[in-house]
Amino acid sequence: MSSDQSSDKRKKNSFTIIKDDSTDGHGGYGAGTISLENMSPVIVDPNENKAYVDMGAMHARSEIERRVKWIPERDEVPNGKLYWIVWVNVERGENGPYYGGVAGSEIRVDREIKRAYKSMAQHVTHMEKSLKGKIIVEHMDEHSKKLLKEFLVEFNEDMWNNSTDELKDALSIK
């Protein structure tokens, strides 16, 4: 494996955690702009019982999004496998970093016919709401929520513990 490939692999498995502290008060160029630096896309794959970060999803280039034609109608991909891209935004609180905004967006992929469904409007809306600290996972199936919770806890238990009760309740299995 070349150094470029190993670097790419590290990038895919990394999680963006508070890159720049926007509270330094400089107020200069870029102040008040939306920053995606604290956001990471977590792919939840209930078919393979796993969740992982794929930064390519920030530009619709995650591994599951490649090599398919996107169709805006779910019923045109009736045999598509379910995936979720969960937009996770990390914030800093008085106890340290925590998972601030979490919003899951559905994707259905049928590799056999090379077609896939996603609602671009939903993805954009969920990214924006995650940035604003909203928790939107109620439409996700229980198994996928369980996988997401396990991933977030395993990735950084302190961030999970610092997170809001709203997130913990939303991802608790009923």
Secondary structure, 3 states (H helix, E strand, C coil): CCHHHHHHHHHHHCCCCCCCCCCCCCCCCCCCCCCCCCEEEEEEECCCCEEEECHHHHHCCCHHHCCCEEECCHHHCCCCEEEEEEEEEEEEECCEEEEEEEEEEEEEEECCCCEEECCHHHHHHHHHHHHCCCEECCCCCHHHHHHHHHHHHHHCHHHHHHCCHHHHHHCCCC
